Amino acid sequence: MPVLAQADLRLDANPLDYILLVIYFSVVLGIGVMARRSVSTSLDFLLSGRSLPAWVTGLAFISANLGAIELLGMAANGAQYGLPTVHYYWIGAIPAMVFLGLVMMPFYYGSKVRSVPEFLRRRFGTGAHLVNALSFALAQVLIAGVNLYALALLLNLLLGWPIPLSIVIAALVVLTYTTLGGLSAAIYNEVLQFFVIVAALLPLTIVGLYKVGGWNGLVDKLTAKGAGEELNAWPATELTGISNPVLSVIGIVFGLGFVLSFGYWTTNFAEVQRALSAKSMSAARRTPIIGAFPKALIPFIIIIPGMIAAVVIPQVQALNAGQDPGGITYNETLPLLIRELLPNGMLGIAITGLLASFMAGVAANVSSFNTVFTYDLWQDYVKKDRPDEYYLRIGRLATIGGTIIAIGTAFIASGYGNIMDYIQALFSFFNAPLFATFILGMFWKRMSAAAGWIGLVAGTLGAVVIFVMADPKLLGVLDLPGQGASFVGASVAFVLDIVVSVVVTMFTKPVPEKQLGGLVYSLTPKADRTHSTTGDDAGWYRSPALLGGGVLVLTTALYIIFG
Amino acid sequence: MAEKGHKAGLFDLRLIIAVLFGIYGVVLTIVGLGFTTDADLAKADGLNINLWSGLGMLVVAAFFGVWTFTKPLVVPDEVPEAEG
């Protein structure tokens, strides 16, 4: 990330704005204190005691992903690429979320595993488990570090706080409520954060649209300045960096829509953990599907502000035209627009929304890191068979340790202009092969334990090779300037994982069938895969299949309107 | 432990949302009505966004408040399952 100090982005925040900010963070900390009373076991702390209703876990499910990088990065993409950015939300999330709820959740929730790596341990044994638990824990502290660094930069930029001080204050707030209240506090705050972000961005979008003359005015203004691709979702050749339109669409559908998206949404424990904390199988299955509805609609208040900035903010116009933007990058699109459009009062809400999203992002990373560390690394490999209070204490210590490491890793993010590239690279390293292994493992009972970990390693290496070949700062032999490199890397990882897993399985012994009940489709009785439809799970509107179908129809309709 | 199930009281997330947005809504509405300058209004071509956002937040607060009181959350006091 380039240094932004020259550009003056200071927001004109007055005491009123600070009061609104302080009110929010008092509530956040209050939730931590109150949630502490409900924590008496490690399962309470790390999985909310599996007690939460579906609307809470569903909103937390998308909120955990609605971190700062997501917000600033997607608004930046909106300013740079326009409407094609919706692919990250629609094809790049909705089908995978529905698939997770309908197809995979019965195995995750039904097998009573406490984490995604634990599923791999039960299905494939130690090898795959270690590979995944270690890479996940590493990725989470790295991403938490990225989130913290971005937060500190923003605080510095907008309010003039020194960067080290911002990092410490933000980390302390997150640390306080996650250490006290565990996952419940993190999830409750994620839901609160969701509403605050909407409360910040919806008025911003309304003011912006009002100013440019509504949606039609925006379209006219973008057309007038010669926008080509920015007003159509397809074929998004600028976004992918793949100049052939057909290959670009394939890259989006297969690379983003299938491999990256399914890899992220269905196997990333920071997401799946929210569903595992639901109170019943039905609620767990509905979690990602309920989350999919706001996920389908939220690009309107993230991407449209980016597009508005492309016509009302001179610096962003300069960036679009390839001129000197005066020290601004696309990542500052959202703060610039907030400064331009919102008066004191709403300004405080907007700052609160941005900071809330940063902190909730860090909290999601930390609260999934501590679970994997406690259950999958410490309990499995370091100290087995201790009383539960011991693991509760380890969970709290892991939260503190993870936050401290995150502070240290905050500066790894500094070498990259567009933060999304960095995060996508990480995802394609770890997540893309994971989905291949899961889907093979859940539906092919013959797949062997050795194939589990060798496939994962081969796929991850494949993604790393593509990344090194495509990065201009490294080898730069593949010409993929946009975000196509991560799409291709993820696809290569996926295919390699499948091929290697199948070949290795042919030469190794299968896992004994009696160990695979509840984990593999053909060896799980139908009764164990179905959810109850009584009590709190009754009613047609609580049917996961119906809700899932509904959100797919909604997304298709959106594509038809904005395609 | 004593009774079988008690109301979640203050720690019902819906109530927390209602209170937060209630406060925000009142503050923004007042600011929008009485303390928004012409310069502020000019930023948005005359749209009083503080006022409208404040009113919107009051509606959200009312929704969650009504939901909380019409369907109170009951927390079961069962003994948690022993784990691991």
Interface residues (C-beta under 8 A of the other chain):
Chain A: L16 I19 L20 I23 Y24 V27 I31 M34 A35 R37 S38 S40 T41 S42 L43 D44 G49 V56 Y188 V191 L192 F195 V196 A199 L202 P203 I206 V207 Y210 K211 E340 L341 L342 P343 N344 G345 M346 I349 Q379 D388 Y391
Chain B: L10 F11 L13 I16 I17 V19 L20 F21 I23 Y24 V27 L28 V31 G32 F35 T36 T37 D40 L41 K43 A44 D45 L47 I49 N50 W52 S53 G56 M57 V60 P80 E83 G84
